[in-house]
């Protein structure tokens, strides 16, 4: 039996097992790290407000390095739908951040997605540079095959469902908005008036009017009620939001706190323009960005507007409260 001396102290790089520290309380999160070696982290109590597994959940991995061009919340499940320049439609679980499915939905870049809930089923519509719009079942258990395909024979820039989920509005490179009946699986009419490509479509809160900016810098509001008093269905023609020369798909939005009395569109002049729908009058030209304002949305309950820009920033701005009707 040989004698052994005391074990030498572990050299640098040796793995040493230590007792696991208790997990921090669920209402505490690490906010930042400190440069002071005596204080490696700062823990601050934050009240949790949602069912997410963490206060901030990264959704990286939904697509490749290709840009994500559009996304929509599910209307029936805690999931998110995204489309990208990589030709894929992805479904993300919002509580865990995990991807549930990834479908090669189109042959070319997918520019747009919208969703509706009709006859007890969530439906998605995706539009692509390949000239098609495809209809998919939504939800966590949906299949990977489109339930319908509409051929437009030119790139599609935007899609939007009607309020009842029976029709889908499709903006395309031919400067028209095509209206398809998904029950008949055919085009029923078109909305004209644009002299250049419509860049996005947004339905008013009451489902009666359709907002569409375009590359011509003109924004139209079409009357999509079954019986429109105007033969052209053009309710308003708005000017003031320049599209520029970058062919950016600018997004528009309706106000919600007042039932859609105002609309907003971003522009290449680095501002967002807000109009009063009834008069067509410009209410605001809001500055603050250093690049084209590509997207805009109104808060669902308060007079707050959110804008996103090519400068990589988002701005929240307070505007005058509307009068609900």
Residue frames relative to the residue before (quaternion, step in Angstrom):
aa qw qx qy qz dx dy dz
X 1.0000 0.0000 0.0000 0.0000 0.00 0.00 0.00
X 0.2413 -0.7894 0.5514 0.1208 3.56 -0.69 1.06
X 0.4330 -0.6819 0.5250 0.2683 3.47 -1.18 0.65
X 0.1519 -0.7799 0.6017 0.0809 3.55 -1.08 0.81
X 0.3940 -0.7149 0.5283 0.2336 3.49 -0.92 0.89
X 0.6996 -0.4410 0.3309 0.4545 3.56 -1.24 0.02
X 0.5746 -0.6123 0.4217 0.3422 3.55 -1.10 0.78
X 0.4858 -0.6627 0.4797 0.3078 3.57 -0.95 0.83
X 0.5805 -0.5685 0.4267 0.3972 3.58 -1.11 0.44
X 0.5619 -0.6209 0.4151 0.3555 3.60 -0.99 0.75
X 0.3784 -0.7140 0.5388 0.2381 3.53 -0.98 0.85
X 0.6882 -0.4850 0.3368 0.4216 3.52 -1.27 0.37
X 0.7467 0.3571 -0.2888 0.4811 3.56 -0.89 0.98
X 0.5385 0.6154 -0.4148 0.3990 3.60 1.23 -0.23
X 0.4154 -0.6977 0.5307 0.2428 3.56 -1.00 0.89
X 0.0567 -0.7944 0.6048 -0.0026 3.59 -0.74 1.02
X 0.3217 -0.7467 0.5515 0.1867 3.57 -0.74 1.02
X 0.0328 -0.7876 0.6153 0.0003 3.52 -0.99 0.88
X 0.6129 -0.5442 0.4105 0.3998 3.54 -1.18 0.48
X 0.4828 -0.6801 0.4772 0.2768 3.55 -1.00 0.88
X 0.4103 -0.7106 0.5137 0.2507 3.53 -0.82 0.95
X 0.5846 -0.5696 0.4389 0.3756 3.51 -1.19 0.52
X 0.5224 -0.6326 0.4721 0.3225 3.56 -1.10 0.74
X 0.5194 -0.6326 0.4564 0.3489 3.59 -0.98 0.68
X 0.6280 -0.5273 0.3924 0.4167 3.58 -1.13 0.44
X 0.6101 -0.6161 0.3637 0.3404 3.55 -1.09 0.75
X 0.6988 0.4506 -0.2912 0.4731 3.57 1.17 -0.32
X 0.6198 0.4965 -0.3626 0.4877 3.58 1.24 0.44
X 0.0327 -0.7908 0.6112 0.0037 3.57 -1.00 0.82
X 0.4923 -0.6257 0.5089 0.3274 3.56 -1.24 0.49
X 0.2621 -0.7940 0.5326 0.1316 3.54 -0.60 1.14
X 0.8021 -0.1322 0.1338 0.5668 3.60 0.86 -0.93
X 0.4128 -0.6660 0.5514 0.2862 3.52 -1.35 0.10
X 0.3527 -0.7423 0.5352 0.1951 3.54 -1.13 0.69
X 0.4827 -0.6577 0.4944 0.3002 3.56 -1.16 0.57
X 0.5685 0.5840 -0.3774 0.4397 3.55 1.28 -0.32
X 0.4101 -0.7365 0.4712 0.2594 3.65 -0.54 1.11
X 0.6374 0.5213 -0.3462 0.4496 3.60 1.15 -0.38
X 0.7663 0.2319 -0.1361 0.5835 3.57 1.24 -0.23
X 0.1168 -0.8735 0.4712 0.0368 3.51 0.36 1.32
X 0.8270 0.0736 -0.0265 0.5568 3.58 1.06 -0.51
X 0.2873 -0.7327 0.5895 0.1821 3.55 -1.24 0.48
X 0.1182 -0.7873 0.6038 0.0405 3.57 -0.69 1.11
X 0.0088 -0.8063 0.5903 -0.0384 3.54 -0.75 1.03
X 0.4595 -0.6837 0.4931 0.2798 3.58 -0.94 0.88
X 0.0210 0.7794 -0.6240 0.0523 3.56 -0.89 1.03
X 0.3910 -0.7229 0.5180 0.2370 3.56 -0.78 0.98
X 0.3539 -0.7370 0.5387 0.2033 3.59 -0.75 1.04
X 0.1635 -0.8293 0.5328 0.0413 3.56 -0.94 0.88
X 0.7677 0.3037 -0.1693 0.5383 3.60 1.23 -0.10
X 0.6001 -0.5750 0.4277 0.3554 3.55 -1.37 -0.01
X 0.3769 0.7268 -0.4946 0.2918 3.61 1.23 0.18
X 0.5613 -0.6186 0.4327 0.3392 3.58 -1.12 0.65
X 0.7760 0.0765 -0.0469 0.6244 3.58 1.23 -0.48
X 0.6378 -0.5439 0.3671 0.4032 3.60 -1.15 0.45
X 0.7666 0.1429 -0.0890 0.6196 3.58 1.17 -0.64
X 0.0638 -0.8040 0.5912 -0.0026 3.58 -0.72 1.08
X 0.3011 -0.7491 0.5626 0.1780 3.58 -0.71 1.05
X 0.2022 -0.7835 0.5797 0.0962 3.54 -0.95 0.95
X 0.2481 0.7821 -0.5286 0.2176 3.58 1.15 0.55
X 0.7020 0.4459 -0.3358 0.4422 3.55 -1.03 0.79
X 0.4714 0.6720 -0.4491 0.3529 3.57 1.26 -0.11
X 0.7839 0.0704 -0.0140 0.6167 3.57 1.11 -0.74
X 0.6109 -0.5043 0.4353 0.4278 3.54 -1.32 -0.01
X 0.7580 -0.3420 0.2571 0.4923 3.58 -1.13 -0.50
X 0.4682 0.6810 -0.4458 0.3438 3.61 1.25 -0.09
X 0.5792 -0.6103 0.4056 0.3573 3.62 -1.05 0.68
X 0.3661 -0.6612 0.6038 0.2534 3.56 -1.18 0.67
X 0.2203 -0.8428 0.4855 0.0744 3.57 -0.51 1.21
X 0.8018 -0.0309 0.0133 0.5966 3.60 1.14 -0.39
X 0.0024 -0.7911 0.6117 -0.0004 3.56 -1.22 0.47
X 0.0923 -0.7869 0.6092 0.0324 3.55 -1.25 0.55
X 0.4477 -0.6343 0.5543 0.2999 3.55 -1.17 0.64
X 0.4825 -0.6105 0.5315 0.3345 3.57 -1.18 0.52
X 0.4068 -0.7092 0.5220 0.2430 3.56 -1.16 0.63
X 0.7765 0.3535 -0.1649 0.4948 3.57 1.23 -0.33
X 0.7893 0.2222 -0.1021 0.5632 3.62 1.19 -0.41
X 0.5382 -0.6118 0.4574 0.3562 3.63 -1.20 0.35
X 0.4566 0.6636 -0.4583 0.3757 3.56 0.68 1.13
X 0.2920 -0.7368 0.5928 0.1430 3.52 -1.34 0.45
X 0.2195 -0.7555 0.6045 0.1247 3.56 -1.05 0.84
X 0.0066 -0.8027 0.5959 -0.0220 3.60 -0.89 0.92
X 0.1182 -0.7623 0.6312 0.0807 3.55 -1.22 0.61
X 0.1459 -0.8242 0.5471 -0.0077 3.53 -1.11 0.75
X 0.6455 -0.5037 0.4175 0.3942 3.49 -1.40 0.11
X 0.5971 0.5752 -0.3681 0.4208 3.62 1.25 -0.13
X 0.5465 -0.6555 0.3520 0.3844 3.60 1.40 0.24
X 0.6149 0.5832 -0.3355 0.4113 3.63 1.25 0.05
X 0.2429 -0.6839 0.6677 0.1656 3.48 -1.39 0.57
X 0.0715 -0.8160 0.5736 0.0005 3.58 -0.69 1.12
X 0.2020 -0.7438 0.6270 0.1129 3.53 -1.23 0.67
X 0.1191 -0.8192 0.5610 -0.0038 3.57 -0.68 1.19
X 0.3661 -0.6911 0.5811 0.2253 3.57 -1.03 0.88
X 0.3335 -0.7946 0.4747 0.1789 3.59 -0.45 1.19
X 0.6393 0.5340 -0.3480 0.4302 3.62 1.09 -0.44
X 0.7806 0.2915 -0.1573 0.5300 3.59 1.13 -0.60
X 0.4197 -0.7038 0.4713 0.3263 3.59 1.16 -0.52
X 0.5220 0.6531 -0.4048 0.3704 3.58 1.29 0.09
X 0.4437 -0.6653 0.5288 0.2843 3.56 -1.12 0.67
X 0.3052 -0.7714 0.5369 0.1531 3.55 -0.81 1.06
X 0.7897 -0.1197 0.0878 0.5952 3.58 1.02 -0.74
X 0.1174 -0.7603 0.6368 0.0522 3.52 -1.27 0.53
X 0.0588 -0.8232 0.5634 -0.0399 3.55 -0.54 1.23
X 0.3399 -0.6770 0.6036 0.2486 3.55 -0.98 0.82
X 0.1349 -0.8784 0.4574 0.0322 3.51 0.21 1.37
X 0.8069 0.1163 -0.0319 0.5782 3.60 1.09 -0.69
X 0.5769 -0.5978 0.4409 0.3398 3.54 -1.32 0.28
X 0.7831 0.2046 -0.1093 0.5771 3.58 1.20 -0.47
X 0.7953 -0.3041 0.2193 0.4764 3.58 -1.35 -0.11
X 0.2590 -0.7372 0.6054 0.1517 3.57 -1.03 0.89
X 0.2353 -0.8291 0.4989 0.0914 3.56 -0.50 1.23
X 0.8442 0.1133 0.0489 0.5216 3.55 1.00 -0.77
X 0.0158 -0.7735 0.6335 0.0115 3.54 -1.25 0.57
X 0.0438 0.7630 -0.6449 -0.0004 3.56 -1.18 0.60
X 0.1945 -0.7875 0.5761 0.1005 3.58 -1.21 0.47
X 0.0789 -0.7724 0.6289 0.0402 3.53 -1.27 0.50
X 0.2692 -0.7289 0.5991 0.1931 3.54 -1.30 0.22
X 0.1569 0.7971 -0.5559 0.1761 3.54 -0.39 1.27
X 0.8518 0.0426 -0.0719 0.5171 3.54 -1.07 0.89
X 0.7254 -0.4780 0.2440 0.4310 3.56 0.90 0.94
X 0.7024 0.4132 -0.2563 0.5198 3.59 1.27 0.15
X 0.3527 -0.6999 0.5749 0.2351 3.55 -1.05 0.77
X 0.0921 -0.7958 0.5982 0.0188 3.56 -0.88 1.01
X 0.2156 -0.7557 0.6078 0.1139 3.55 -1.16 0.75
X 0.1198 -0.7473 0.6451 0.1050 3.54 -1.24 0.55
X 0.0597 -0.7906 0.6092 0.0131 3.58 -0.89 0.96
X 0.1401 -0.7951 0.5874 0.0559 3.56 -1.05 0.83
X 0.1214 -0.8382 0.5312 -0.0207 3.55 -0.89 0.98
X 0.6261 -0.5131 0.4423 0.3861 3.51 -1.41 0.23
X 0.5881 0.5868 -0.3772 0.4092 3.62 1.20 -0.28
X 0.5631 -0.6532 0.3608 0.3551 3.60 1.29 0.13
X 0.6596 0.4826 -0.3229 0.4773 3.57 1.19 0.33
X 0.1907 -0.6939 0.6733 0.1697 3.48 -1.44 0.36
X 0.1067 -0.8034 0.5848 0.0335 3.55 -0.84 1.00
X 0.2825 -0.7425 0.5918 0.1368 3.51 -1.13 0.83
X 0.0720 -0.8083 0.5839 -0.0225 3.55 -0.85 1.06
X 0.4539 -0.6123 0.5525 0.3373 3.53 -1.25 0.37
X 0.3067 -0.7538 0.5542 0.1748 3.57 -1.01 0.83
X 0.5479 0.6288 -0.4472 0.3232 3.54 -1.32 -0.18
X 0.6815 -0.5319 0.3432 0.3672 3.53 -1.32 0.34
X 0.7648 0.3665 -0.1910 0.4943 3.61 1.06 -0.69
X 0.3480 0.7667 -0.4839 0.2388 3.59 1.21 0.30
X 0.5252 -0.6425 0.4676 0.3045 3.53 -1.23 0.55
X 0.5306 -0.6489 0.4613 0.2908 3.53 -1.35 0.06
X 0.6149 0.5165 -0.3563 0.4777 3.57 1.27 0.31
X 0.4923 -0.6504 0.4916 0.3049 3.57 -1.02 0.83
X 0.3876 -0.7255 0.5215 0.2270 3.57 -1.04 0.76
X 0.7875 0.0091 -0.0262 0.6157 3.60 1.27 -0.28
X 0.1088 -0.7754 0.6194 0.0572 3.56 -1.22 0.58
X 0.1401 -0.7712 0.6175 0.0650 3.56 -0.94 0.96
X 0.2379 -0.7772 0.5729 0.1055 3.57 -0.79 1.07
X 0.0990 -0.8178 0.5661 0.0321 3.57 -0.65 1.13
X 0.3412 -0.7880 0.4546 0.2364 3.59 1.28 -0.27
X 0.7347 0.2127 -0.2463 0.5953 3.58 1.16 0.65
X 0.6630 -0.5380 0.3270 0.4051 3.61 -1.08 0.59
X 0.3023 -0.7428 0.5781 0.1510 3.56 -1.08 0.85
X 0.2237 -0.8091 0.5349 0.0956 3.57 -0.80 1.03
X 0.8235 0.0305 0.0375 0.5652 3.60 1.07 -0.63
X 0.0756 -0.7635 0.6391 0.0537 3.54 -1.26 0.60
X 0.0327 0.7816 -0.6217 0.0381 3.55 -1.20 0.58
X 0.3701 -0.7321 0.5322 0.2094 3.58 -0.92 0.93
X 0.4894 -0.6001 0.5373 0.3343 3.55 -1.26 0.49
X 0.6856 -0.5117 0.3247 0.4034 3.57 -1.23 0.41
X 0.7350 0.4050 -0.2350 0.4904 3.61 1.04 -0.71
X 0.4921 -0.6909 0.4142 0.3301 3.60 1.26 0.00
X 0.5062 0.6672 -0.4153 0.3551 3.59 1.26 0.19
X 0.7811 0.2320 -0.1132 0.5686 3.58 1.14 -0.68
X 0.1658 -0.7414 0.6342 0.1434 3.54 -1.27 0.43
X 0.2842 -0.7441 0.5872 0.1444 3.55 -0.93 1.04
X 0.0970 -0.8174 0.5676 -0.0162 3.55 -0.85 1.06
X 0.1849 -0.7667 0.6071 0.0964 3.56 -0.72 1.12
X 0.0332 -0.8314 0.5528 -0.0458 3.57 -0.84 0.97
X 0.6963 -0.5076 0.3400 0.3767 3.52 -1.36 0.32
X 0.6045 0.5649 -0.3578 0.4330 3.61 1.23 -0.21
X 0.5475 -0.6620 0.3482 0.3751 3.59 1.37 0.31
X 0.6452 0.5135 -0.3260 0.4624 3.61 1.23 0.11
X 0.3193 -0.6831 0.6147 0.2316 3.52 -1.36 0.30
X 0.1946 -0.8053 0.5561 0.0657 3.55 -0.47 1.26
X 0.1887 -0.7811 0.5889 0.0869 3.56 -0.93 0.93
X 0.0829 -0.8136 0.5753 -0.0105 3.56 -0.58 1.25
X 0.3068 -0.7077 0.6110 0.1780 3.53 -1.10 0.87
X 0.3169 -0.7923 0.4836 0.1948 3.61 -0.42 1.14
X 0.5980 0.5484 -0.3747 0.4486 3.62 1.19 -0.34
X 0.7173 0.3951 -0.2350 0.5236 3.56 1.05 -0.80
X 0.2873 -0.7828 0.4942 0.2459 3.57 1.29 -0.42
X 0.6574 0.4638 -0.3211 0.4996 3.56 0.99 0.86
X 0.5654 -0.5766 0.4636 0.3646 3.53 -1.32 0.36
X 0.2265 -0.8003 0.5438 0.1120 3.59 -0.88 0.94
X 0.7739 -0.1775 0.0748 0.6032 3.61 1.15 -0.50
X 0.3150 -0.7245 0.5725 0.2194 3.58 -1.33 0.08
X 0.3124 -0.7066 0.6024 0.2009 3.53 -1.28 0.52
X 0.0905 -0.8182 0.5677 0.0053 3.56 -0.61 1.15
X 0.3916 0.7186 -0.5249 0.2340 3.53 -1.32 0.16
X 0.6316 0.5116 -0.3373 0.4748 3.59 1.17 -0.48
X 0.2997 -0.7397 0.5740 0.1831 3.55 -1.11 0.74
X 0.7554 0.1718 -0.1433 0.6159 3.58 1.34 0.00
X 0.7586 -0.4453 0.2511 0.4040 3.56 -1.32 0.26
X 0.3841 -0.6851 0.5596 0.2644 3.63 -0.91 0.84
X 0.3311 -0.7960 0.4832 0.1524 3.57 -0.84 1.00
X 0.7948 -0.0428 0.0190 0.6051 3.59 1.17 -0.43
X 0.2280 -0.7485 0.6071 0.1386 3.55 -1.32 0.34
X 0.0381 0.7893 -0.6108 0.0504 3.56 -1.00 0.86
X 0.3133 -0.7689 0.5364 0.1516 3.57 -0.78 1.09
X 0.5117 -0.6514 0.4673 0.3089 3.57 -1.00 0.83
X 0.6634 -0.5321 0.3392 0.4021 3.62 -1.13 0.51
X 0.7179 0.4158 -0.2654 0.4912 3.62 1.06 -0.61
X 0.5161 -0.6930 0.3848 0.3247 3.59 1.30 0.09
X 0.5742 0.6432 -0.3542 0.3622 3.61 1.25 0.10
X 0.7965 0.2410 -0.1053 0.5444 3.59 1.15 -0.54
X 0.2459 -0.7750 0.5741 0.0966 3.54 -1.16 0.77
X 0.2373 -0.7805 0.5695 0.1011 3.57 -0.72 1.14
X 0.0890 0.8122 -0.5707 0.0822 3.59 -0.85 0.95
X 0.2201 -0.7387 0.6271 0.1126 3.59 -0.54 1.21
X 0.1242 -0.8026 0.5786 0.0752 3.59 -1.23 0.27
X 0.6637 -0.5010 0.3874 0.3981 3.54 -1.36 0.22
X 0.6088 0.5653 -0.3574 0.4267 3.62 1.20 -0.32
X 0.4695 -0.6747 0.4145 0.3906 3.59 1.36 -0.16
X 0.5768 0.5317 -0.3968 0.4765 3.59 1.25 0.23
X 0.1804 -0.7641 0.6125 0.0920 3.56 -1.01 0.90
X 0.1443 -0.8044 0.5737 0.0541 3.56 -0.76 1.07
X 0.1690 -0.7190 0.6598 0.1383 3.51 -1.30 0.56
X 0.1611 -0.8015 0.5734 0.0535 3.56 -0.55 1.23
X 0.3880 -0.6748 0.5805 0.2391 3.53 -1.21 0.69
X 0.0627 -0.8321 0.5510 0.0006 3.60 -0.46 1.19
X 0.3277 0.7253 -0.5291 0.2942 3.58 1.17 0.52
X 0.6511 -0.5444 0.3391 0.4059 3.64 -1.06 0.59
X 0.7930 0.1444 -0.0751 0.5871 3.60 1.01 -0.76
X 0.0939 -0.8228 0.5605 0.0033 3.54 -0.06 1.34
X 0.4598 -0.6859 0.4823 0.2923 3.63 -0.96 0.77
X 0.6952 0.4338 -0.2677 0.5068 3.58 1.23 -0.38
X 0.4507 -0.7001 0.4754 0.2841 3.63 -0.77 0.93
X 0.6871 0.4554 -0.2859 0.4887 3.61 1.13 -0.55
X 0.3382 -0.7616 0.4612 0.3048 3.56 1.35 -0.40
X 0.4798 0.6402 -0.4652 0.3789 3.63 1.18 0.27
X 0.2298 -0.7987 0.5483 0.0932 3.56 -0.55 1.21
X 0.7867 -0.0776 0.0670 0.6087 3.58 1.01 -0.84
X 0.1607 -0.7347 0.6481 0.1202 3.55 -1.22 0.64
X 0.1097 -0.8351 0.5390 -0.0072 3.58 -0.48 1.23
X 0.1206 -0.7719 0.6221 0.0508 3.55 -1.08 0.83
X 0.5388 0.6575 -0.4396 0.2901 3.57 -1.18 0.48
X 0.7089 0.3705 -0.2556 0.5430 3.59 1.25 -0.22
X 0.2100 -0.8210 0.5164 0.1235 3.63 -0.02 1.23
X 0.4026 -0.7380 0.4983 0.2120 3.56 -0.90 0.98
X 0.3585 -0.7441 0.4939 0.2719 3.61 1.13 -0.54
X 0.5774 -0.6149 0.4375 0.3117 3.54 -1.34 -0.19
X 0.5179 0.6722 -0.3986 0.3480 3.60 1.27 0.18
X 0.3327 -0.7551 0.4918 0.2780 3.60 1.31 -0.19
X 0.2499 0.7684 -0.5376 0.2411 3.55 0.91 0.99
X 0.4028 -0.7054 0.5287 0.2463 3.57 -0.98 0.88
X 0.1423 -0.8268 0.5432 0.0342 3.55 0.08 1.35
X 0.2899 -0.7699 0.5511 0.1394 3.57 -0.97 0.94
X 0.1960 -0.7684 0.5995 0.1082 3.54 -1.14 0.75
X 0.1245 -0.7978 0.5873 0.0564 3.57 -1.25 0.31
X 0.3671 -0.6907 0.5841 0.2167 3.52 -1.37 0.47
X 0.4891 -0.6187 0.5175 0.3321 3.56 -1.15 0.61
X 0.2849 -0.7878 0.5314 0.1257 3.55 -1.12 0.71
X 0.6346 0.5588 -0.3485 0.4044 3.60 1.04 -0.68
X 0.7599 0.3103 -0.1860 0.5400 3.61 1.22 -0.40
X 0.6103 -0.6066 0.3384 0.3809 3.60 1.23 0.41
X 0.6938 -0.5050 0.2813 0.4296 3.59 1.15 0.48
X 0.3319 0.7554 -0.5042 0.2548 3.59 1.03 0.70
X 0.7562 0.2751 -0.1648 0.5704 3.58 1.30 -0.28
X 0.1345 -0.7592 0.6294 0.0968 3.55 -1.26 0.52
X 0.1397 -0.7930 0.5895 0.0639 3.56 -1.20 0.54
X 0.0126 -0.7692 0.6388 -0.0120 3.55 -1.17 0.73
X 0.3976 -0.7000 0.5393 0.2469 3.59 -1.03 0.79
X 0.1754 -0.8126 0.5499 0.0811 3.54 -1.23 0.33
X 0.6217 -0.5474 0.4181 0.3728 3.54 -1.36 0.24
X 0.5887 0.5614 -0.3736 0.4457 3.61 1.26 -0.11
X 0.5305 -0.6791 0.3591 0.3583 3.57 1.36 0.36
X 0.6268 0.4892 -0.3500 0.4953 3.57 1.21 0.49
X 0.3126 -0.6753 0.6123 0.2672 3.52 -1.39 0.07
X 0.2465 -0.7727 0.5733 0.1160 3.55 -0.93 0.97
X 0.1004 -0.7778 0.6193 0.0364 3.56 -0.93 0.96
X 0.1236 -0.7995 0.5870 0.0321 3.55 -0.82 1.09
X 0.4027 -0.6096 0.6091 0.3087 3.50 -1.38 0.30
X 0.4494 -0.7320 0.4385 0.2646 3.58 -0.60 1.14
X 0.6807 0.5303 -0.3151 0.3952 3.59 0.76 -1.00
X 0.7886 0.3141 -0.1593 0.5041 3.59 0.90 -0.92
X 0.3949 -0.7096 0.4867 0.3218 3.58 1.16 -0.54
X 0.4610 0.7040 -0.4242 0.3345 3.57 1.30 0.11
X 0.4326 -0.6676 0.5398 0.2752 3.59 -1.08 0.79
X 0.2324 -0.7877 0.5608 0.1047 3.56 -0.75 1.11
X 0.8098 0.0306 0.0350 0.5849 3.58 1.00 -0.85
X 0.0532 -0.6901 0.7154 0.0960 3.50 -1.39 0.51
X 0.0891 -0.8555 0.5100 0.0035 3.56 -0.02 1.33
X 0.2186 -0.7870 0.5664 0.1098 3.63 -0.62 1.12
X 0.3556 0.7613 -0.5199 0.1538 3.54 -1.33 -0.29
X 0.6964 0.4466 -0.2739 0.4905 3.59 1.14 -0.56
X 0.3762 -0.7211 0.5417 0.2122 3.56 -1.29 0.44
X 0.7443 0.2681 -0.1926 0.5806 3.57 1.30 0.23
X 0.7418 -0.3827 0.2965 0.4640 3.57 -1.32 0.04
X 0.3398 -0.7150 0.5733 0.2113 3.57 -0.95 0.90
X 0.1889 -0.8504 0.4881 0.0541 3.56 -0.28 1.31
X 0.8201 0.0984 -0.0150 0.5635 3.59 1.05 -0.66
X 0.0413 -0.7920 0.6083 -0.0308 3.51 -1.17 0.67
X 0.0838 0.7819 -0.6168 0.0341 3.55 -1.15 0.60
X 0.3837 -0.6993 0.5588 0.2267 3.53 -1.26 0.61
X 0.5452 -0.5807 0.4922 0.3511 3.55 -1.19 0.62
X 0.5340 -0.6702 0.4045 0.3194 3.63 -0.92 0.81
X 0.8159 0.2432 -0.1152 0.5118 3.62 1.09 -0.54
X 0.7732 0.3293 -0.1685 0.5151 3.58 1.07 -0.63
X 0.5437 -0.6228 0.4438 0.3458 3.63 -1.19 0.45
X 0.3618 0.6980 -0.5107 0.3479 3.55 0.53 1.29
X 0.1314 -0.7861 0.5999 0.0700 3.57 -0.99 0.83
X 0.2158 -0.7627 0.6021 0.0958 3.55 -1.07 0.88
X 0.0406 -0.8011 0.5971 0.0028 3.57 -0.90 0.94
X 0.1402 -0.7677 0.6205 0.0772 3.55 -1.17 0.69
X 0.1525 -0.8272 0.5407 0.0099 3.55 -0.99 0.88
X 0.6125 -0.5321 0.4424 0.3820 3.52 -1.35 0.24
X 0.5722 0.5813 -0.3921 0.4254 3.59 1.22 -0.18
X 0.5505 -0.6554 0.3679 0.3633 3.58 1.30 0.07
X 0.6504 0.5021 -0.3207 0.4712 3.57 1.25 0.22
X 0.2207 -0.7163 0.6402 0.1684 3.53 -1.39 0.33
X 0.1350 -0.7890 0.5968 0.0556 3.56 -1.07 0.77
X 0.2103 -0.7328 0.6349 0.1255 3.55 -1.05 0.89
X 0.0054 -0.8198 0.5718 -0.0308 3.57 -0.78 1.00
X 0.3638 -0.7193 0.5529 0.2110 3.52 -1.08 0.78
X 0.0718 -0.7839 0.6162 0.0246 3.57 -0.92 0.92
X 0.6741 -0.4795 0.3609 0.4305 3.54 -1.28 0.14
X 0.5183 -0.6528 0.4548 0.3137 3.56 -0.97 0.85
X 0.3956 -0.6981 0.5447 0.2437 3.55 -1.11 0.75
X 0.4394 -0.6519 0.5436 0.2941 3.54 -1.34 0.12
X 0.3500 -0.7568 0.5159 0.1962 3.57 -0.45 1.23
X 0.2375 -0.7693 0.5781 0.1328 3.55 -1.06 0.81
